[in-house]
């Protein structure tokens, strides 16, 4: 099993062009399956439908030990990865057929949660949180502004090189999922923050020749984990609710565009979504927010405000 997973990882990186973070996530999602096969004392070529049902039950009840299972969303994701893994095994001739069905028989019903996003006021407070009087402060403000202004993913921000940024046109060329390139735009605040960082921040942090845009204190490329940490720290400093992370800024970017009437297809393109169905969630978000505002603001919206004769 370990040998097959290693070959699968090489396939994801080489032929599918998946990022290092995506490959790591896929491999993590396969580890419970490898553990289950050991418990059952079978190999991947022996798996049948009843094994899969037992595996899903095990995932939801005791896979994490001490009688704890995974949430439905995690189980559903692991099933998708397992289906992909078996497609690879069939392609390689390691198994005769894919035992993981693509229909409804093993589909997990997942409760959909609307994405968390910041209000314009909260977003502004977060952008202003870094003190722009040091190289690290200039860097952090530039990162926050770019994430909110462009809606790019964390992995995309982590992988940015200087050559991908066109400040004159206020555009950034990013490498998204599946190594797909797209152009994102940034506003004036993000442009000014990047200009300040490049002039007085990055020039102080750089130690050796590197194309990386965002640098750590040692002159190397800033990791995605470090970006997550700084977003969380500045959110706490701004007295924002817990649970703020880089993806929150991506959600905020899309929601604010939709609230101002941006076309769904345009937002889809800017986010790099392959399907408009993925972007559709932001329509639901704005409708939910509109309903909340209506119920709070309109004098005849609430039952207790209606006249009774």
C-alpha positions in Angstrom: 0.0 0.0 0.0 2.8 2.4 0.8 4.4 1.8 -2.6 1.1 2.5 -4.4 0.5 5.7 -2.4 4.0 6.9 -3.2 3.3 6.3 -7.0 0.0 8.0 -6.6 1.7 11.1 -5.1 4.2 11.2 -8.0 1.2 11.0 -10.4 -0.6 13.9 -8.7 2.5 16.0 -8.8 3.8 15.1 -12.3 0.8 14.3 -14.5 -2.0 16.2 -12.7 0.1 19.2 -11.6 -1.3 19.3 -8.1 0.3 21.7 -5.6 2.4 20.4 -2.7 -0.4 21.3 -0.3 -3.0 19.4 -2.3 -0.8 16.3 -2.6 -0.2 16.4 1.2 -4.0 16.7 1.8 -4.7 13.8 -0.6 -2.1 11.6 1.1 -3.5 12.5 4.6 -6.9 11.4 3.5 -5.6 8.1 2.3 -3.9 7.2 5.6 -7.1 6.1 7.4 -7.9 3.8 4.5 -4.4 2.2 4.7 -5.0 1.7 8.5 -8.4 0.1 7.8 -6.9 -2.3 5.3 -4.4 -3.4 8.0 -7.2 -4.0 10.4 -9.1 -6.1 7.9 -5.8 -7.8 6.8 -6.6 -7.2 3.1 -4.9 -5.4 0.2 -6.4 -2.7 -2.0 -7.0 -5.2 -4.7 -9.3 -7.2 -2.4 -11.7 -4.4 -1.6 -15.3 -4.9 -2.4 -18.5 -2.9 -1.8 -19.1 -4.4 1.7 -15.6 -3.4 2.7 -16.3 0.2 1.6 -19.5 0.3 3.7 -17.6 -1.0 6.7 -14.8 1.5 6.1 -17.3 4.5 6.0 -18.9 3.3 9.2 -15.5 3.0 10.8 -14.5 6.5 9.7 -17.7 8.0 11.2 -17.5 6.1 14.5 -14.0 5.1 15.7 -11.3 5.9 13.1 -9.8 8.7 15.3 -9.5 6.5 18.3 -11.4 6.4 21.7 -14.7 6.0 19.9 -14.3 9.2 17.9 -15.0 9.5 14.2 -14.6 12.1 11.5 -17.2 14.7 10.6 -19.4 14.0 7.6 -17.6 16.6 5.5 -14.2 14.9 6.2 -15.7 11.5 5.4 -17.1 12.7 2.1 -13.7 14.2 1.1 -11.9 11.0 2.0 -14.3 9.1 -0.2 -13.7 11.4 -3.2 -9.9 11.0 -2.7 -10.3 7.2 -2.4 -12.3 7.2 -5.7 -9.5 9.1 -7.4 -6.8 6.8 -5.9 -8.6 3.7 -7.3 -9.0 5.4 -10.7 -5.2 5.7 -10.7 -4.8 2.1 -9.7 -7.0 0.9 -12.6 -5.0 3.1 -14.9 -1.8 1.6 -13.7 -3.1 -2.0 -13.9 -2.8 -2.5 -10.2 -6.5 -3.4 -9.8 -9.0 -4.7 -12.3 -11.8 -2.2 -11.5 -12.7 0.7 -9.3 -14.7 -0.5 -6.3 -15.7 3.0 -5.3 -19.0 3.9 -7.0 -19.5 7.3 -8.5 -23.3 7.2 -8.0 -25.5 7.8 -5.0 -25.0 4.5 -3.2 -22.1 5.7 -1.1 -22.7 9.4 -1.2 -22.5 11.2 2.1 -25.1 13.9 2.7 -23.1 16.9 4.1 -24.8 19.8 5.8 -23.7 22.9 3.8 -22.5 25.9 5.9 -22.4 29.3 4.4 -18.8 30.7 4.3 -17.7 33.1 7.1 -16.9 36.6 5.8 -16.0 40.0 7.2 -18.1 43.1 7.0 -16.4 46.1 5.1 -15.7 47.7 8.5 -14.1 44.5 9.9 -12.0 44.0 6.7 -10.8 47.6 7.0 -9.8 47.1 10.6 -7.9 44.0 9.7 -6.1 45.7 6.8 -5.0 48.5 9.2 -3.8 46.2 12.0 -0.1 45.8 10.9 2.1 48.7 11.9 3.8 49.8 8.7 7.0 51.0 10.5 9.1 47.9 10.0 10.0 45.5 7.2 7.7 42.7 8.7 4.9 45.1 9.3 5.1 46.4 5.7 5.1 42.8 4.5 2.2 41.8 6.6 0.1 44.7 5.4 0.9 43.9 1.8 -0.1 40.2 2.3 -3.5 41.2 3.9 -4.2 43.7 1.3 -3.4 41.4 -1.6 -5.5 38.5 -0.1 -8.5 40.7 0.3 -8.1 42.7 -2.9 -7.5 39.7 -5.2 -9.4 36.8 -3.5 -6.4 34.5 -4.3 -6.0 31.2 -2.4 -3.4 30.8 0.4 -1.3 28.5 -1.8 -1.3 31.0 -4.6 -0.1 33.8 -2.3 2.6 31.6 -0.9 3.9 30.8 -4.3 4.0 34.3 -5.7 7.2 35.5 -7.3 8.1 39.2 -8.0 7.8 38.6 -11.8 4.1 37.7 -11.5 3.2 41.2 -10.2 2.5 44.1 -12.6 2.0 47.1 -10.4 1.5 49.5 -13.3 -1.5 47.5 -14.5 -2.5 46.4 -10.9 -2.5 42.8 -12.0 -1.0 39.6 -10.6 -0.6 36.4 -12.5 -1.3 33.5 -10.2 -0.9 29.7 -10.6 -4.0 28.1 -9.4 -5.3 24.5 -9.0 -4.2 22.1 -11.6 -1.4 24.6 -12.6 -4.0 26.8 -14.3 -2.9 30.4 -14.7 -5.2 33.3 -14.3 -4.9 37.1 -13.8 -6.3 38.7 -10.7 -6.6 42.4 -10.0 -5.7 44.5 -7.0 -6.9 47.9 -5.9 -5.0 51.0 -5.0 -4.5 50.2 -1.3 -3.0 46.8 -2.2 -0.8 48.5 -4.9 0.5 51.1 -2.4 1.1 48.4 0.2 3.1 46.3 -2.2 5.1 49.3 -3.4 6.0 50.2 0.2 6.9 46.6 1.0 9.1 46.2 -2.1 10.8 49.6 -1.4 11.4 49.4 2.3 10.4 45.9 3.5 11.6 43.2 1.1 14.8 45.0 0.4 15.6 44.7 4.2 14.6 41.1 4.5 16.3 39.6 1.4 19.5 37.7 2.2 20.2 36.0 -1.1 19.0 36.0 -4.7 15.4 34.8 -4.7 12.3 35.4 -6.9 9.9 34.9 -4.0 7.7 37.9 -3.3 6.9 37.5 0.4 9.9 36.7 2.5 10.4 35.5 6.1 12.7 37.1 8.5 15.6 34.9 7.3 15.2 35.9 3.6 13.4 32.7 2.4 10.0 32.3 1.0 7.3 32.9 3.6 5.4 29.6 4.2 1.6 29.2 4.0 1.5 28.2 7.6 3.2 31.5 8.5 0.7 33.4 6.5 -2.1 31.6 8.3 -0.6 32.5 11.6 -0.2 36.2 10.9 -3.8 36.5 9.6 -5.0 34.9 12.8 -2.8 37.1 15.0 -3.9 40.4 13.3 -7.6 39.2 13.5 -7.2 38.8 17.3 -5.5 42.1 17.5 -8.4 43.7 15.7 -10.9 42.1 18.1 -12.5 40.1 15.3 -14.4 36.8 16.0 -12.2 33.7 16.3 -11.7 31.5 13.3 -10.4 34.1 10.9 -8.0 32.6 8.3 -6.7 33.5 4.8 -9.7 31.7 3.2 -12.0 34.1 5.1 -10.5 36.9 3.1 -11.2 35.0 -0.1 -14.8 34.6 1.0 -15.0 38.2 2.0 -13.6 39.3 -1.4 -16.3 37.3 -3.3 -19.1 38.3 -1.0 -18.4 42.0 -1.2 -18.2 41.8 -5.0 -21.6 40.0 -5.2 -23.1 42.5 -2.8 -22.1 45.3 -5.1 -23.8 43.6 -8.1 -20.8 41.9 -9.7 -21.7 39.3 -12.3 -21.4 35.7 -11.1 -19.3 34.7 -14.1 -16.8 37.5 -13.4 -16.5 36.5 -9.8 -16.0 32.8 -10.9 -13.2 33.9 -13.2 -11.5 36.0 -10.5 -11.7 33.2 -8.0 -10.5 30.6 -10.5 -13.5 28.3 -10.0 -13.9 25.7 -12.8 -17.7 25.6 -12.3 -20.2 28.4 -11.6 -21.9 26.1 -9.1 -19.0 26.6 -6.7 -19.3 30.3 -6.9 -23.1 30.1 -6.5 -22.8 29.9 -2.7 -22.0 33.6 -2.6 -25.4 34.3 -4.1 -26.9 32.5 -1.1 -24.7 34.4 1.3 -25.7 37.8 -0.1 -29.4 36.8 -0.1 -29.1 35.7 3.6 -27.5 39.0 4.5 -30.1 40.9 2.6 -32.9 39.1 4.5 -31.2 39.8 7.8 -30.9 43.5 7.0 -34.5 43.6 5.8 -35.8 41.9 8.9 -33.9 44.3 11.2 -34.5 47.5 9.3 -38.0 47.4 7.7 -40.7 48.7 10.0 -43.2 46.2 8.8 -40.9 43.2 8.5 -41.3 41.8 12.0 -44.5 40.4 13.4 -44.3 42.5 16.5 -44.1 45.6 14.4 -47.3 44.9 12.5 -50.4 46.9 13.5 -53.2 45.0 15.1 -56.7 46.5 15.2 
